[in-house]
Amino acid sequence: MKTLYIERSTGASRDGNWVNDLDLDEVERIVVGTGPGSFAGIRSALAFAQGYALGKSCEVLGLPSACAIAAQTIEQSNNRTMHLAVIGDARQGKAWIALFSGYAMEREVFQVNQSELSEAVPADCRVTTPDEQRIGALLAETFGERYLGGQTPTSDGLRRFAEAAPEILKPEPLPIYLNPAVR
């Protein structure tokens, strides 16, 4: 089955290099990173996937963008049983966290105050972030040598996680919202 993987949660790839394969012929499934992250990036990726799927009658599935980071970190460390916390900046003194044991998502994205990070992350977890510039220093100070540095989620990371743990793919994907909408 030809699958297209789209990851835009950082909003960083404005040069068109945001999918794993631009050859859209015979695509039967699209997997989209659902965040958390850049609202505009995630929404544009989902809109593209849903619009394309309407015309081609293909399946659209979602996967948290933290899974892409987990897969990339696992591959780089060559440790498929690694306990990992992916931590992002949720702004306003808060952080979001997703916990992994290898390719198993042990706890889906949740939010804590940045002052509570050390209590929220198990002692056996290594730590990485997609927000190195904003919270890298805080994570290095809090977790010391357990902090692996920053990692940008990629479409290839989504592919690796989806292939290793297809049961986590969600139909009819929606963006991960950390806070309710403001009216």
PyMOL commands that place a pseudoatom at each C-alpha (Angstrom):
pseudoatom trace, name=CA, resn=MET, resi=1, chain=A, elem=C, hetatm=0, pos=[0.000, 0.000, 0.000]
pseudoatom trace, name=CA, resn=LYS, resi=2, chain=A, elem=C, hetatm=0, pos=[1.493, 3.335, -1.028]
pseudoatom trace, name=CA, resn=THR, resi=3, chain=A, elem=C, hetatm=0, pos=[1.385, 5.706, 1.946]
pseudoatom trace, name=CA, resn=LEU, resi=4, chain=A, elem=C, hetatm=0, pos=[2.160, 9.411, 2.049]
pseudoatom trace, name=CA, resn=TYR, resi=5, chain=A, elem=C, hetatm=0, pos=[3.488, 10.724, 5.388]
pseudoatom trace, name=CA, resn=ILE, resi=6, chain=A, elem=C, hetatm=0, pos=[3.097, 14.431, 6.199]
pseudoatom trace, name=CA, resn=GLU, resi=7, chain=A, elem=C, hetatm=0, pos=[4.698, 16.142, 9.212]
pseudoatom trace, name=CA, resn=ARG, resi=8, chain=A, elem=C, hetatm=0, pos=[4.284, 19.915, 9.642]
pseudoatom trace, name=CA, resn=SER, resi=9, chain=A, elem=C, hetatm=0, pos=[4.020, 20.371, 13.423]
pseudoatom trace, name=CA, resn=THR, resi=10, chain=A, elem=C, hetatm=0, pos=[7.038, 22.666, 13.623]
pseudoatom trace, name=CA, resn=GLY, resi=11, chain=A, elem=C, hetatm=0, pos=[5.939, 24.786, 10.686]
pseudoatom trace, name=CA, resn=ALA, resi=12, chain=A, elem=C, hetatm=0, pos=[9.642, 24.871, 9.737]
pseudoatom trace, name=CA, resn=SER, resi=13, chain=A, elem=C, hetatm=0, pos=[9.459, 23.326, 6.258]
pseudoatom trace, name=CA, resn=ARG, resi=14, chain=A, elem=C, hetatm=0, pos=[8.151, 26.159, 4.150]
pseudoatom trace, name=CA, resn=ASP, resi=15, chain=A, elem=C, hetatm=0, pos=[10.223, 25.092, 1.124]
pseudoatom trace, name=CA, resn=GLY, resi=16, chain=A, elem=C, hetatm=0, pos=[7.861, 22.263, 0.142]
pseudoatom trace, name=CA, resn=ASN, resi=17, chain=A, elem=C, hetatm=0, pos=[10.065, 19.588, 1.743]
pseudoatom trace, name=CA, resn=TRP, resi=18, chain=A, elem=C, hetatm=0, pos=[7.423, 18.441, 4.223]
pseudoatom trace, name=CA, resn=VAL, resi=19, chain=A, elem=C, hetatm=0, pos=[6.344, 15.067, 2.893]
pseudoatom trace, name=CA, resn=ASN, resi=20, chain=A, elem=C, hetatm=0, pos=[8.250, 11.851, 2.417]
pseudoatom trace, name=CA, resn=ASP, resi=21, chain=A, elem=C, hetatm=0, pos=[7.344, 11.489, -1.252]
pseudoatom trace, name=CA, resn=LEU, resi=22, chain=A, elem=C, hetatm=0, pos=[5.732, 14.001, -3.591]
pseudoatom trace, name=CA, resn=ASP, resi=23, chain=A, elem=C, hetatm=0, pos=[4.730, 11.365, -6.143]
pseudoatom trace, name=CA, resn=LEU, resi=24, chain=A, elem=C, hetatm=0, pos=[1.006, 11.244, -5.443]
pseudoatom trace, name=CA, resn=ASP, resi=25, chain=A, elem=C, hetatm=0, pos=[0.122, 8.599, -8.039]
pseudoatom trace, name=CA, resn=GLU, resi=26, chain=A, elem=C, hetatm=0, pos=[-1.536, 5.572, -6.487]
pseudoatom trace, name=CA, resn=VAL, resi=27, chain=A, elem=C, hetatm=0, pos=[-1.447, 6.904, -2.903]
pseudoatom trace, name=CA, resn=GLU, resi=28, chain=A, elem=C, hetatm=0, pos=[-3.902, 4.780, -0.922]
pseudoatom trace, name=CA, resn=ARG, resi=29, chain=A, elem=C, hetatm=0, pos=[-3.292, 6.170, 2.551]
pseudoatom trace, name=CA, resn=ILE, resi=30, chain=A, elem=C, hetatm=0, pos=[-2.056, 9.414, 4.100]
pseudoatom trace, name=CA, resn=VAL, resi=31, chain=A, elem=C, hetatm=0, pos=[-0.623, 9.622, 7.618]
pseudoatom trace, name=CA, resn=VAL, resi=32, chain=A, elem=C, hetatm=0, pos=[-0.473, 13.111, 9.134]
pseudoatom trace, name=CA, resn=GLY, resi=33, chain=A, elem=C, hetatm=0, pos=[1.368, 14.344, 12.232]
pseudoatom trace, name=CA, resn=THR, resi=34, chain=A, elem=C, hetatm=0, pos=[-1.287, 15.774, 14.541]
pseudoatom trace, name=CA, resn=GLY, resi=35, chain=A, elem=C, hetatm=0, pos=[0.961, 17.767, 16.884]
pseudoatom trace, name=CA, resn=PRO, resi=36, chain=A, elem=C, hetatm=0, pos=[1.174, 19.331, 19.305]
pseudoatom trace, name=CA, resn=GLY, resi=37, chain=A, elem=C, hetatm=0, pos=[2.924, 22.132, 17.503]
pseudoatom trace, name=CA, resn=SER, resi=38, chain=A, elem=C, hetatm=0, pos=[2.350, 24.832, 14.931]
pseudoatom trace, name=CA, resn=PHE, resi=39, chain=A, elem=C, hetatm=0, pos=[-1.387, 25.350, 14.569]
pseudoatom trace, name=CA, resn=ALA, resi=40, chain=A, elem=C, hetatm=0, pos=[-1.069, 26.559, 10.969]
pseudoatom trace, name=CA, resn=GLY, resi=41, chain=A, elem=C, hetatm=0, pos=[1.310, 23.763, 9.966]
pseudoatom trace, name=CA, resn=ILE, resi=42, chain=A, elem=C, hetatm=0, pos=[-0.811, 20.976, 11.423]
pseudoatom trace, name=CA, resn=ARG, resi=43, chain=A, elem=C, hetatm=0, pos=[-4.082, 22.403, 10.072]
pseudoatom trace, name=CA, resn=SER, resi=44, chain=A, elem=C, hetatm=0, pos=[-2.633, 22.882, 6.572]
pseudoatom trace, name=CA, resn=ALA, resi=45, chain=A, elem=C, hetatm=0, pos=[-1.301, 19.306, 6.513]
pseudoatom trace, name=CA, resn=LEU, resi=46, chain=A, elem=C, hetatm=0, pos=[-4.663, 17.925, 7.638]
pseudoatom trace, name=CA, resn=ALA, resi=47, chain=A, elem=C, hetatm=0, pos=[-6.542, 20.080, 5.127]
pseudoatom trace, name=CA, resn=PHE, resi=48, chain=A, elem=C, hetatm=0, pos=[-4.301, 18.895, 2.297]
pseudoatom trace, name=CA, resn=ALA, resi=49, chain=A, elem=C, hetatm=0, pos=[-4.681, 15.239, 3.341]
pseudoatom trace, name=CA, resn=GLN, resi=50, chain=A, elem=C, hetatm=0, pos=[-8.461, 15.446, 3.709]
pseudoatom trace, name=CA, resn=GLY, resi=51, chain=A, elem=C, hetatm=0, pos=[-8.884, 17.325, 0.442]
pseudoatom trace, name=CA, resn=TYR, resi=52, chain=A, elem=C, hetatm=0, pos=[-6.688, 14.907, -1.473]
pseudoatom trace, name=CA, resn=ALA, resi=53, chain=A, elem=C, hetatm=0, pos=[-8.461, 11.938, 0.108]
pseudoatom trace, name=CA, resn=LEU, resi=54, chain=A, elem=C, hetatm=0, pos=[-11.859, 13.245, -0.987]
pseudoatom trace, name=CA, resn=GLY, resi=55, chain=A, elem=C, hetatm=0, pos=[-10.778, 13.277, -4.615]
pseudoatom trace, name=CA, resn=LYS, resi=56, chain=A, elem=C, hetatm=0, pos=[-8.873, 9.996, -4.549]
pseudoatom trace, name=CA, resn=SER, resi=57, chain=A, elem=C, hetatm=0, pos=[-10.935, 8.041, -1.994]
pseudoatom trace, name=CA, resn=CYS, resi=58, chain=A, elem=C, hetatm=0, pos=[-7.942, 7.185, 0.130]
pseudoatom trace, name=CA, resn=GLU, resi=59, chain=A, elem=C, hetatm=0, pos=[-7.652, 6.738, 3.877]
pseudoatom trace, name=CA, resn=VAL, resi=60, chain=A, elem=C, hetatm=0, pos=[-6.357, 9.520, 6.180]
pseudoatom trace, name=CA, resn=LEU, resi=61, chain=A, elem=C, hetatm=0, pos=[-4.851, 8.574, 9.543]
pseudoatom trace, name=CA, resn=GLY, resi=62, chain=A, elem=C, hetatm=0, pos=[-3.236, 10.616, 12.302]
pseudoatom trace, name=CA, resn=LEU, resi=63, chain=A, elem=C, hetatm=0, pos=[-0.247, 10.065, 14.531]
pseudoatom trace, name=CA, resn=PRO, resi=64, chain=A, elem=C, hetatm=0, pos=[1.005, 12.433, 17.247]
pseudoatom trace, name=CA, resn=SER, resi=65, chain=A, elem=C, hetatm=0, pos=[4.104, 14.267, 16.050]
pseudoatom trace, name=CA, resn=ALA, resi=66, chain=A, elem=C, hetatm=0, pos=[5.891, 13.207, 19.241]
pseudoatom trace, name=CA, resn=CYS, resi=67, chain=A, elem=C, hetatm=0, pos=[5.884, 9.678, 17.769]
pseudoatom trace, name=CA, resn=ALA, resi=68, chain=A, elem=C, hetatm=0, pos=[8.068, 10.887, 14.894]
pseudoatom trace, name=CA, resn=ILE, resi=69, chain=A, elem=C, hetatm=0, pos=[10.568, 12.287, 17.396]
pseudoatom trace, name=CA, resn=ALA, resi=70, chain=A, elem=C, hetatm=0, pos=[10.484, 9.058, 19.412]
pseudoatom trace, name=CA, resn=ALA, resi=71, chain=A, elem=C, hetatm=0, pos=[11.174, 6.948, 16.312]
pseudoatom trace, name=CA, resn=GLN, resi=72, chain=A, elem=C, hetatm=0, pos=[14.046, 9.180, 15.224]
pseudoatom trace, name=CA, resn=THR, resi=73, chain=A, elem=C, hetatm=0, pos=[15.599, 9.114, 18.716]
pseudoatom trace, name=CA, resn=ILE, resi=74, chain=A, elem=C, hetatm=0, pos=[15.216, 5.330, 19.000]
pseudoatom trace, name=CA, resn=GLU, resi=75, chain=A, elem=C, hetatm=0, pos=[16.871, 4.842, 15.594]
pseudoatom trace, name=CA, resn=GLN, resi=76, chain=A, elem=C, hetatm=0, pos=[19.761, 7.179, 16.456]
pseudoatom trace, name=CA, resn=SER, resi=77, chain=A, elem=C, hetatm=0, pos=[20.403, 5.455, 19.777]
pseudoatom trace, name=CA, resn=ASN, resi=78, chain=A, elem=C, hetatm=0, pos=[19.874, 1.975, 18.333]
pseudoatom trace, name=CA, resn=ASN, resi=79, chain=A, elem=C, hetatm=0, pos=[17.843, 1.112, 21.439]
pseudoatom trace, name=CA, resn=ARG, resi=80, chain=A, elem=C, hetatm=0, pos=[14.358, -0.223, 20.597]
pseudoatom trace, name=CA, resn=THR, resi=81, chain=A, elem=C, hetatm=0, pos=[13.434, -0.538, 24.291]
pseudoatom trace, name=CA, resn=MET, resi=82, chain=A, elem=C, hetatm=0, pos=[14.456, 2.997, 25.284]
pseudoatom trace, name=CA, resn=HIS, resi=83, chain=A, elem=C, hetatm=0, pos=[12.256, 4.794, 27.793]
pseudoatom trace, name=CA, resn=LEU, resi=84, chain=A, elem=C, hetatm=0, pos=[11.805, 8.274, 26.408]
pseudoatom trace, name=CA, resn=ALA, resi=85, chain=A, elem=C, hetatm=0, pos=[10.003, 11.492, 27.259]
pseudoatom trace, name=CA, resn=VAL, resi=86, chain=A, elem=C, hetatm=0, pos=[9.343, 13.903, 24.406]
pseudoatom trace, name=CA, resn=ILE, resi=87, chain=A, elem=C, hetatm=0, pos=[8.792, 17.316, 25.970]
pseudoatom trace, name=CA, resn=GLY, resi=88, chain=A, elem=C, hetatm=0, pos=[7.608, 20.444, 24.189]
pseudoatom trace, name=CA, resn=ASP, resi=89, chain=A, elem=C, hetatm=0, pos=[6.994, 24.049, 25.119]
pseudoatom trace, name=CA, resn=ALA, resi=90, chain=A, elem=C, hetatm=0, pos=[3.275, 24.609, 25.759]
pseudoatom trace, name=CA, resn=ARG, resi=91, chain=A, elem=C, hetatm=0, pos=[3.962, 28.293, 26.524]
pseudoatom trace, name=CA, resn=GLN, resi=92, chain=A, elem=C, hetatm=0, pos=[2.811, 30.267, 29.551]
pseudoatom trace, name=CA, resn=GLY, resi=93, chain=A, elem=C, hetatm=0, pos=[5.138, 28.329, 31.871]
pseudoatom trace, name=CA, resn=LYS, resi=94, chain=A, elem=C, hetatm=0, pos=[3.806, 24.925, 30.832]
pseudoatom trace, name=CA, resn=ALA, resi=95, chain=A, elem=C, hetatm=0, pos=[5.213, 21.958, 28.955]
pseudoatom trace, name=CA, resn=TRP, resi=96, chain=A, elem=C, hetatm=0, pos=[3.629, 19.055, 27.126]
pseudoatom trace, name=CA, resn=ILE, resi=97, chain=A, elem=C, hetatm=0, pos=[4.983, 15.534, 27.553]
pseudoatom trace, name=CA, resn=ALA, resi=98, chain=A, elem=C, hetatm=0, pos=[4.518, 12.208, 25.752]
pseudoatom trace, name=CA, resn=LEU, resi=99, chain=A, elem=C, hetatm=0, pos=[6.053, 9.074, 27.300]
pseudoatom trace, name=CA, resn=PHE, resi=100, chain=A, elem=C, hetatm=0, pos=[7.365, 6.111, 25.299]
pseudoatom trace, name=CA, resn=SER, resi=101, chain=A, elem=C, hetatm=0, pos=[8.805, 2.676, 25.942]
pseudoatom trace, name=CA, resn=GLY, resi=102, chain=A, elem=C, hetatm=0, pos=[10.388, 1.906, 22.613]
pseudoatom trace, name=CA, resn=TYR, resi=103, chain=A, elem=C, hetatm=0, pos=[7.693, 2.088, 19.960]
pseudoatom trace, name=CA, resn=ALA, resi=104, chain=A, elem=C, hetatm=0, pos=[4.897, 1.899, 22.544]
pseudoatom trace, name=CA, resn=MET, resi=105, chain=A, elem=C, hetatm=0, pos=[3.303, 5.155, 23.609]
pseudoatom trace, name=CA, resn=GLU, resi=106, chain=A, elem=C, hetatm=0, pos=[3.050, 4.681, 27.359]
pseudoatom trace, name=CA, resn=ARG, resi=107, chain=A, elem=C, hetatm=0, pos=[1.200, 7.941, 27.960]
pseudoatom trace, name=CA, resn=GLU, resi=108, chain=A, elem=C, hetatm=0, pos=[-0.331, 10.241, 25.383]
pseudoatom trace, name=CA, resn=VAL, resi=109, chain=A, elem=C, hetatm=0, pos=[0.405, 13.945, 25.374]
pseudoatom trace, name=CA, resn=PHE, resi=110, chain=A, elem=C, hetatm=0, pos=[-0.343, 15.649, 28.680]
pseudoatom trace, name=CA, resn=GLN, resi=111, chain=A, elem=C, hetatm=0, pos=[0.502, 19.056, 30.085]
pseudoatom trace, name=CA, resn=VAL, resi=112, chain=A, elem=C, hetatm=0, pos=[2.301, 20.134, 33.268]
pseudoatom trace, name=CA, resn=ASN, resi=113, chain=A, elem=C, hetatm=0, pos=[3.793, 23.288, 34.716]
pseudoatom trace, name=CA, resn=GLN, resi=114, chain=A, elem=C, hetatm=0, pos=[7.464, 23.556, 33.751]
pseudoatom trace, name=CA, resn=SER, resi=115, chain=A, elem=C, hetatm=0, pos=[8.331, 23.589, 37.466]
pseudoatom trace, name=CA, resn=GLU, resi=116, chain=A, elem=C, hetatm=0, pos=[6.849, 20.050, 37.730]
pseudoatom trace, name=CA, resn=LEU, resi=117, chain=A, elem=C, hetatm=0, pos=[8.870, 18.443, 34.909]
pseudoatom trace, name=CA, resn=SER, resi=118, chain=A, elem=C, hetatm=0, pos=[11.194, 16.405, 37.105]
pseudoatom trace, name=CA, resn=GLU, resi=119, chain=A, elem=C, hetatm=0, pos=[8.220, 14.857, 38.943]
pseudoatom trace, name=CA, resn=ALA, resi=120, chain=A, elem=C, hetatm=0, pos=[6.268, 14.170, 35.728]
pseudoatom trace, name=CA, resn=VAL, resi=121, chain=A, elem=C, hetatm=0, pos=[9.041, 12.272, 33.928]
pseudoatom trace, name=CA, resn=PRO, resi=122, chain=A, elem=C, hetatm=0, pos=[10.034, 8.828, 35.259]
pseudoatom trace, name=CA, resn=ALA, resi=123, chain=A, elem=C, hetatm=0, pos=[13.654, 8.543, 36.417]
pseudoatom trace, name=CA, resn=ASP, resi=124, chain=A, elem=C, hetatm=0, pos=[14.499, 5.920, 33.770]
pseudoatom trace, name=CA, resn=CYS, resi=125, chain=A, elem=C, hetatm=0, pos=[13.474, 8.149, 30.826]
pseudoatom trace, name=CA, resn=ARG, resi=126, chain=A, elem=C, hetatm=0, pos=[15.819, 9.882, 28.447]
pseudoatom trace, name=CA, resn=VAL, resi=127, chain=A, elem=C, hetatm=0, pos=[14.496, 13.261, 27.305]
pseudoatom trace, name=CA, resn=THR, resi=128, chain=A, elem=C, hetatm=0, pos=[14.304, 15.089, 23.965]
pseudoatom trace, name=CA, resn=THR, resi=129, chain=A, elem=C, hetatm=0, pos=[12.374, 18.051, 22.578]
pseudoatom trace, name=CA, resn=PRO, resi=130, chain=A, elem=C, hetatm=0, pos=[11.229, 19.643, 19.323]
pseudoatom trace, name=CA, resn=ASP, resi=131, chain=A, elem=C, hetatm=0, pos=[11.633, 23.029, 21.067]
pseudoatom trace, name=CA, resn=GLU, resi=132, chain=A, elem=C, hetatm=0, pos=[15.392, 23.142, 21.697]
pseudoatom trace, name=CA, resn=GLN, resi=133, chain=A, elem=C, hetatm=0, pos=[15.670, 26.910, 21.296]
pseudoatom trace, name=CA, resn=ARG, resi=134, chain=A, elem=C, hetatm=0, pos=[12.879, 27.688, 23.731]
pseudoatom trace, name=CA, resn=ILE, resi=135, chain=A, elem=C, hetatm=0, pos=[13.304, 25.064, 26.463]
pseudoatom trace, name=CA, resn=GLY, resi=136, chain=A, elem=C, hetatm=0, pos=[16.581, 23.226, 25.758]
pseudoatom trace, name=CA, resn=ALA, resi=137, chain=A, elem=C, hetatm=0, pos=[18.460, 25.003, 28.572]
pseudoatom trace, name=CA, resn=LEU, resi=138, chain=A, elem=C, hetatm=0, pos=[15.656, 24.218, 31.043]
pseudoatom trace, name=CA, resn=LEU, resi=139, chain=A, elem=C, hetatm=0, pos=[15.647, 20.528, 30.048]
pseudoatom trace, name=CA, resn=ALA, resi=140, chain=A, elem=C, hetatm=0, pos=[19.456, 20.293, 30.260]
pseudoatom trace, name=CA, resn=GLU, resi=141, chain=A, elem=C, hetatm=0, pos=[19.379, 21.834, 33.726]
pseudoatom trace, name=CA, resn=THR, resi=142, chain=A, elem=C, hetatm=0, pos=[16.463, 19.666, 34.911]
pseudoatom trace, name=CA, resn=PHE, resi=143, chain=A, elem=C, hetatm=0, pos=[17.545, 16.309, 33.447]
pseudoatom trace, name=CA, resn=GLY, resi=144, chain=A, elem=C, hetatm=0, pos=[21.337, 16.600, 33.120]
pseudoatom trace, name=CA, resn=GLU, resi=145, chain=A, elem=C, hetatm=0, pos=[22.889, 13.763, 31.120]
pseudoatom trace, name=CA, resn=ARG, resi=146, chain=A, elem=C, hetatm=0, pos=[19.442, 12.224, 30.480]
pseudoatom trace, name=CA, resn=TYR, resi=147, chain=A, elem=C, hetatm=0, pos=[18.745, 15.141, 28.117]
pseudoatom trace, name=CA, resn=LEU, resi=148, chain=A, elem=C, hetatm=0, pos=[19.592, 14.116, 24.543]
pseudoatom trace, name=CA, resn=GLY, resi=149, chain=A, elem=C, hetatm=0, pos=[19.111, 17.521, 22.927]
pseudoatom trace, name=CA, resn=GLY, resi=150, chain=A, elem=C, hetatm=0, pos=[16.637, 18.695, 20.336]
pseudoatom trace, name=CA, resn=GLN, resi=151, chain=A, elem=C, hetatm=0, pos=[15.016, 16.743, 17.541]
pseudoatom trace, name=CA, resn=THR, resi=152, chain=A, elem=C, hetatm=0, pos=[12.824, 18.015, 14.699]
pseudoatom trace, name=CA, resn=PRO, resi=153, chain=A, elem=C, hetatm=0, pos=[9.956, 15.677, 13.768]
pseudoatom trace, name=CA, resn=THR, resi=154, chain=A, elem=C, hetatm=0, pos=[10.065, 14.468, 10.157]
pseudoatom trace, name=CA, resn=SER, resi=155, chain=A, elem=C, hetatm=0, pos=[7.778, 12.605, 7.796]
pseudoatom trace, name=CA, resn=ASP, resi=156, chain=A, elem=C, hetatm=0, pos=[10.310, 9.759, 7.830]
pseudoatom trace, name=CA, resn=GLY, resi=157, chain=A, elem=C, hetatm=0, pos=[10.009, 9.606, 11.640]
pseudoatom trace, name=CA, resn=LEU, resi=158, chain=A, elem=C, hetatm=0, pos=[6.234, 9.301, 11.259]
pseudoatom trace, name=CA, resn=ARG, resi=159, chain=A, elem=C, hetatm=0, pos=[6.761, 6.460, 8.778]
pseudoatom trace, name=CA, resn=ARG, resi=160, chain=A, elem=C, hetatm=0, pos=[9.120, 4.590, 11.098]
pseudoatom trace, name=CA, resn=PHE, resi=161, chain=A, elem=C, hetatm=0, pos=[6.743, 4.803, 14.053]
pseudoatom trace, name=CA, resn=ALA, resi=162, chain=A, elem=C, hetatm=0, pos=[3.674, 3.909, 11.976]
pseudoatom trace, name=CA, resn=GLU, resi=163, chain=A, elem=C, hetatm=0, pos=[5.413, 0.845, 10.557]
pseudoatom trace, name=CA, resn=ALA, resi=164, chain=A, elem=C, hetatm=0, pos=[6.631, -0.266, 13.993]
pseudoatom trace, name=CA, resn=ALA, resi=165, chain=A, elem=C, hetatm=0, pos=[3.317, 0.382, 15.800]
pseudoatom trace, name=CA, resn=PRO, resi=166, chain=A, elem=C, hetatm=0, pos=[0.429, 0.571, 13.290]
pseudoatom trace, name=CA, resn=GLU, resi=167, chain=A, elem=C, hetatm=0, pos=[-2.129, 0.073, 16.063]
pseudoatom trace, name=CA, resn=ILE, resi=168, chain=A, elem=C, hetatm=0, pos=[-1.560, 3.652, 17.243]
pseudoatom trace, name=CA, resn=LEU, resi=169, chain=A, elem=C, hetatm=0, pos=[-2.748, 5.207, 13.951]
pseudoatom trace, name=CA, resn=LYS, resi=170, chain=A, elem=C, hetatm=0, pos=[-6.034, 7.067, 14.412]
pseudoatom trace, name=CA, resn=PRO, resi=171, chain=A, elem=C, hetatm=0, pos=[-8.755, 7.395, 11.767]
pseudoatom trace, name=CA, resn=GLU, resi=172, chain=A, elem=C, hetatm=0, pos=[-10.314, 10.814, 11.154]
pseudoatom trace, name=CA, resn=PRO, resi=173, chain=A, elem=C, hetatm=0, pos=[-7.392, 12.681, 12.717]
pseudoatom trace, name=CA, resn=LEU, resi=174, chain=A, elem=C, hetatm=0, pos=[-7.736, 15.986, 14.531]
pseudoatom trace, name=CA, resn=PRO, resi=175, chain=A, elem=C, hetatm=0, pos=[-5.001, 18.309, 15.793]
pseudoatom trace, name=CA, resn=ILE, resi=176, chain=A, elem=C, hetatm=0, pos=[-3.895, 17.829, 19.380]
pseudoatom trace, name=CA, resn=TYR, resi=177, chain=A, elem=C, hetatm=0, pos=[-5.063, 20.908, 21.236]
pseudoatom trace, name=CA, resn=LEU, resi=178, chain=A, elem=C, hetatm=0, pos=[-3.400, 21.522, 24.583]
pseudoatom trace, name=CA, resn=ASN, resi=179, chain=A, elem=C, hetatm=0, pos=[-5.836, 24.190, 25.705]
pseudoatom trace, name=CA, resn=PRO, resi=180, chain=A, elem=C, hetatm=0, pos=[-9.469, 24.962, 24.893]
pseudoatom trace, name=CA, resn=ALA, resi=181, chain=A, elem=C, hetatm=0, pos=[-10.142, 27.531, 22.203]
pseudoatom trace, name=CA, resn=VAL, resi=182, chain=A, elem=C, hetatm=0, pos=[-10.369, 31.135, 23.343]
pseudoatom trace, name=CA, resn=ARG, resi=183, chain=A, elem=C, hetatm=0, pos=[-13.573, 32.921, 22.363]
for i in range(1, 183): cmd.bond("trace and resi %d" % i, "trace and resi %d" % (i + 1))
show_as sticks, trace
zoom trace
